[in-house]
């Protein structure tokens, strides 16, 4: 049975798992605003276990068929799925923290290695003549900017210098890729296929994920960066909310994972901003509302994915 499940295990689960890990860290940050510590730790424990299980199944899939990764990442909406796995492992390392000792460092470093391996595979696919159009999709943010999550765990684990270098490299990659993708956002047709629509939510991710990463440094410049990135993300979030129904048309599909990690990171960025601004009753209430909304989005998509998996509608080709 294991072999059968592994052979058809979908890479599309990893963006959802990235959202689950990110939401767990956001809830942990929200403890200061009133989130019960048991809720955040149980969430992180469950998300970590799911990530480990999914990684074992997908690793087995690649052991059975190493070339499957190229087929899995070939569809444009799936381009960032493997990178999401590496990012999720980096967040697992962050969740373990210094208390996790060498194991936490191993998990975080393995996440980085998965990310770079996914980058290499993605570049090969993008440069292949068989690559289906369009080549430029929002999922490429995960591929080229995914190292932006490194500071979440890297700073506390003793790799602040490396984390800063990766953070800066991610910002530079974001600037270049964002400029290239701007035209595609302006020209997206109203009748775009349903699997292409959820990916638009990823345009919000660099702002709010970057804010969370900046918060990890704990310096004065990084606190200003948190506030700036969160503020810049607000108009993007409003633009996306106005198109939410259109993006979700057609019901659940494998691309819905793109809704999860921007929602989780937005909740984390709002919570971090509230704490930097001094907290208090009003700001803590705003943080709690953001956390509740983010958790609702992530859980809804995760539950839809579980139902699709059980029904055989979410599987590798």
C-alpha positions as CSV (number, residue, x, y, z in Angstrom):
1,X,0.0,0.0,0.0
2,X,2.8,2.4,0.9
3,X,4.3,1.9,-2.6
4,X,1.0,2.6,-4.3
5,X,0.4,5.8,-2.3
6,X,3.9,7.0,-2.8
7,X,3.8,6.5,-6.6
8,X,0.8,8.8,-6.8
9,X,1.6,11.2,-4.0
10,X,0.9,14.8,-5.1
11,X,3.5,17.5,-4.8
12,X,0.6,20.0,-4.5
13,X,0.3,19.3,-0.8
14,X,3.6,21.2,0.0
15,X,2.3,24.7,-0.5
16,X,-0.6,23.8,1.9
17,X,1.9,22.4,4.4
18,X,3.9,25.6,4.1
19,X,0.8,27.5,5.0
20,X,0.2,25.2,8.0
21,X,3.8,25.7,9.3
22,X,3.6,29.5,8.7
23,X,0.3,29.7,10.5
24,X,1.7,27.8,13.5
25,X,4.6,30.3,13.8
26,X,2.1,33.2,13.5
27,X,0.0,31.7,16.3
28,X,3.1,31.3,18.5
29,X,3.9,35.0,17.9
30,X,0.3,35.7,18.8
31,X,0.7,34.2,22.3
32,X,1.6,37.7,23.5
33,X,-1.7,39.0,22.1
34,X,-3.7,36.3,23.9
35,X,-3.5,33.1,21.9
36,X,-3.3,30.1,24.3
37,X,0.2,28.7,24.1
38,X,-1.3,25.2,23.9
39,X,-3.0,26.1,20.6
40,X,0.1,27.3,18.9
41,X,2.2,24.4,20.0
42,X,-0.4,21.8,19.1
43,X,-0.8,23.4,15.7
44,X,3.0,23.3,15.1
45,X,3.3,19.8,16.3
46,X,0.5,18.6,14.0
47,X,1.9,20.6,11.0
48,X,5.4,19.3,11.6
49,X,4.1,15.7,11.7
50,X,2.1,16.1,8.5
51,X,5.2,17.7,6.8
52,X,7.4,14.8,7.8
53,X,4.8,12.2,6.6
54,X,4.3,14.0,3.3
55,X,8.0,14.4,2.7
56,X,8.6,10.6,3.3
57,X,5.9,9.8,0.8
58,X,7.2,12.2,-1.8
59,X,10.8,11.1,-1.3
60,X,9.6,7.5,-1.9
61,X,7.9,8.7,-5.1
62,X,11.2,10.1,-6.3
63,X,13.0,7.0,-5.3
64,X,10.6,5.0,-7.5
65,X,10.8,7.5,-10.3
66,X,13.5,10.2,-10.0
67,X,12.2,11.9,-13.2
68,X,8.8,12.4,-11.7
69,X,9.8,15.8,-10.3
70,X,10.1,17.2,-13.8
71,X,6.6,16.0,-14.7
72,X,5.2,17.3,-11.4
73,X,6.6,20.8,-11.8
74,X,5.9,21.1,-15.5
75,X,2.4,22.6,-15.2
76,X,2.8,26.3,-14.7
77,X,0.6,26.5,-11.5
78,X,2.8,23.9,-9.9
79,X,6.1,25.6,-10.4
80,X,6.7,26.6,-6.8
81,X,5.5,23.3,-5.1
82,X,8.9,21.8,-4.6
83,X,10.3,25.1,-3.3
84,X,7.4,25.2,-0.9
85,X,8.6,21.9,0.6
86,X,12.1,23.4,1.3
87,X,10.5,26.6,2.8
88,X,8.3,24.5,5.0
89,X,11.3,22.5,6.3
90,X,13.0,25.8,7.1
91,X,10.0,26.9,9.1
92,X,10.0,23.5,10.9
93,X,13.6,24.3,12.0
94,X,12.3,27.7,13.2
95,X,9.5,26.0,15.2
96,X,12.1,23.7,16.9
97,X,14.3,26.7,17.7
98,X,17.4,26.6,19.8
99,X,15.8,24.1,22.1
100,X,15.9,21.6,19.2
101,X,19.7,21.7,19.3
102,X,21.5,20.1,16.4
103,X,18.3,18.5,15.1
104,X,16.8,21.9,14.6
105,X,19.9,23.0,12.7
106,X,19.7,19.9,10.6
107,X,16.0,20.5,9.7
108,X,16.7,24.1,8.8
109,X,19.7,23.3,6.7
110,X,17.9,20.5,5.0
111,X,15.2,22.9,4.1
112,X,17.8,25.2,2.5
113,X,19.2,22.3,0.5
114,X,15.7,21.2,-0.7
115,X,15.1,24.8,-1.8
116,X,18.3,25.0,-3.8
117,X,17.7,21.6,-5.4
118,X,14.2,22.7,-6.4
119,X,15.7,25.9,-7.8
120,X,18.0,23.8,-10.1
121,X,15.2,21.6,-11.3
122,X,12.9,24.6,-11.9
123,X,15.6,26.4,-14.0
124,X,16.1,23.3,-16.1
125,X,12.3,23.1,-16.7
126,X,12.1,26.8,-17.5
127,X,14.9,26.6,-20.0
128,X,13.5,23.4,-21.6
129,X,11.9,23.7,-25.1
130,X,9.1,21.5,-23.9
131,X,8.1,24.0,-21.1
132,X,4.4,24.8,-21.5
133,X,3.4,28.5,-21.7
134,X,3.3,30.7,-19.8
135,X,6.7,30.5,-18.3
136,X,6.3,33.5,-15.9
137,X,3.8,32.6,-13.1
138,X,3.6,33.9,-9.5
139,X,4.7,30.5,-8.2
140,X,8.2,31.4,-9.3
141,X,8.3,33.7,-6.3
142,X,8.7,30.5,-4.2
143,X,11.5,29.3,-6.5
144,X,13.6,32.4,-6.7
145,X,12.6,34.3,-3.5
146,X,11.9,31.3,-1.2
147,X,15.1,31.8,0.8
148,X,13.4,34.8,2.3
149,X,12.1,32.5,5.1
150,X,15.6,31.5,6.2
151,X,15.8,34.2,8.9
152,X,12.7,32.7,10.7
153,X,14.9,30.0,12.1
154,X,18.4,30.9,11.0
155,X,18.8,33.9,13.4
156,X,17.8,32.1,16.5
157,X,19.8,29.0,15.5
158,X,23.0,31.1,15.3
159,X,23.2,31.9,11.6
160,X,22.3,35.5,11.6
161,X,24.9,36.5,9.0
162,X,23.9,33.8,6.6
163,X,20.2,34.6,7.2
164,X,20.8,38.3,6.4
165,X,22.6,37.4,3.2
166,X,19.8,35.1,2.1
167,X,17.2,37.8,3.1
168,X,19.0,40.4,0.9
169,X,19.3,38.0,-2.0
170,X,15.6,37.3,-1.7
171,X,14.7,41.0,-1.8
172,X,16.9,41.5,-4.9
173,X,15.3,38.5,-6.6
174,X,11.9,39.7,-5.7
175,X,12.6,43.1,-7.3
176,X,13.7,41.6,-10.6
177,X,10.9,38.9,-10.7
178,X,8.3,41.3,-9.6
179,X,9.1,43.7,-12.4
180,X,8.8,40.8,-14.9
181,X,5.5,39.5,-13.5
182,X,3.9,43.0,-13.4
183,X,2.9,42.8,-17.0
184,X,1.3,39.4,-16.6
185,X,-0.8,40.7,-13.7
186,X,-2.1,43.6,-15.8
187,X,-2.9,41.3,-18.8
188,X,-4.5,38.4,-17.0
189,X,-7.8,37.6,-18.9
190,X,-11.1,37.4,-17.0
191,X,-11.6,33.9,-18.5
192,X,-8.2,32.6,-17.3
193,X,-8.4,28.8,-16.5
194,X,-9.3,28.1,-12.9
195,X,-6.0,26.5,-11.9
196,X,-4.1,29.7,-12.9
197,X,-6.2,32.0,-10.7
198,X,-5.3,31.2,-7.1
199,X,-1.6,31.8,-7.9
200,X,-2.3,35.6,-7.9
201,X,-2.4,35.4,-4.1
202,X,1.3,34.7,-4.1
203,X,1.9,38.3,-5.2
204,X,1.2,39.2,-1.5
205,X,3.6,36.7,-0.1
206,X,6.9,38.5,-0.5
207,X,5.6,41.5,1.4
208,X,4.2,39.6,4.4
209,X,6.7,36.7,4.5
210,X,9.4,39.3,4.2
211,X,7.9,41.2,7.1
212,X,8.0,38.0,9.3
213,X,11.6,37.4,8.2
214,X,12.6,40.9,9.1
215,X,11.0,40.5,12.5
216,X,13.3,37.6,13.2
217,X,16.4,39.9,13.4
218,X,15.0,42.0,16.3
219,X,17.0,45.1,15.3
220,X,15.7,48.7,14.9
221,X,16.1,48.6,11.1
222,X,14.3,45.3,10.9
223,X,11.4,46.6,13.0
224,X,11.1,49.5,10.5
225,X,11.2,46.9,7.7
226,X,8.4,44.9,9.3
227,X,6.1,48.0,9.4
228,X,7.0,49.1,5.9
229,X,6.6,45.7,4.3
230,X,3.3,45.1,6.1
231,X,2.0,48.6,5.1
232,X,3.0,48.0,1.5
233,X,1.2,44.7,1.5
234,X,-2.1,46.2,2.5
235,X,-3.1,47.6,-1.0
236,X,-2.0,44.3,-2.5
237,X,-4.2,42.4,0.0
238,X,-7.2,44.7,-0.8
239,X,-6.7,44.1,-4.5
240,X,-6.7,40.4,-4.0
241,X,-9.7,40.4,-1.7
242,X,-11.7,42.2,-4.4
243,X,-10.9,39.3,-6.7
244,X,-11.3,36.5,-4.2
245,X,-14.5,35.1,-5.6
246,X,-13.1,35.1,-9.1
247,X,-9.9,33.4,-7.9
248,X,-11.9,30.7,-6.1
249,X,-14.4,30.0,-9.0
250,X,-14.7,26.4,-10.1
251,X,-14.1,24.9,-6.6
252,X,-11.1,23.3,-5.0
253,X,-8.1,22.5,-7.2
254,X,-4.5,21.7,-6.6
255,X,-3.5,25.4,-6.9
256,X,-5.5,26.4,-3.9
257,X,-2.4,25.9,-1.7
258,X,-1.5,29.4,-3.0
259,X,-4.1,30.9,-0.7
260,X,-2.6,29.4,2.5
261,X,0.9,30.8,3.1
262,X,0.0,34.4,2.1
263,X,-2.9,34.2,4.5
264,X,-0.7,32.8,7.3
265,X,2.1,35.2,6.7
266,X,-0.3,38.2,6.6
267,X,-1.6,37.2,10.1
268,X,2.0,36.9,11.3
269,X,3.0,40.3,9.8
270,X,0.0,42.0,11.3
271,X,0.7,40.5,14.7
272,X,4.4,41.4,14.5
273,X,3.5,45.0,13.6
274,X,1.0,45.2,16.4
275,X,3.7,44.2,18.9
276,X,6.3,46.6,17.5
277,X,3.7,49.4,17.8
278,X,3.3,48.6,21.5
279,X,0.5,46.2,21.6
280,X,-2.4,47.2,23.8
281,X,-6.1,46.3,23.7
282,X,-6.9,47.6,20.3
283,X,-3.8,46.4,18.5
284,X,-4.0,43.0,20.2
285,X,-7.6,42.6,19.1
286,X,-6.6,43.4,15.5
287,X,-3.8,40.8,15.7
288,X,-6.2,38.2,17.1
289,X,-8.7,38.9,14.3
290,X,-6.0,38.6,11.7
291,X,-4.8,35.3,13.3
292,X,-8.3,33.9,13.4
293,X,-8.9,34.8,9.7
294,X,-5.6,33.4,8.6
295,X,-6.2,30.1,10.5
296,X,-9.7,29.8,9.0
297,X,-8.3,30.2,5.4
298,X,-5.5,27.7,6.1
299,X,-7.8,25.1,7.7
300,X,-10.5,25.4,5.0
301,X,-8.0,24.8,2.2
302,X,-6.3,21.9,4.2
303,X,-9.7,20.3,4.8
304,X,-10.6,20.6,1.2
305,X,-7.3,19.0,0.2
306,X,-7.9,16.1,2.6
307,X,-11.3,15.5,1.0
308,X,-9.8,15.7,-2.4
309,X,-7.1,13.2,-1.5
310,X,-9.6,10.8,0.0
311,X,-11.8,11.1,-3.2
312,X,-8.8,10.5,-5.4
313,X,-9.1,14.0,-7.0
314,X,-5.7,15.2,-5.8
315,X,-3.0,12.9,-7.0
316,X,0.1,12.9,-9.1
317,X,-0.2,12.1,-12.8
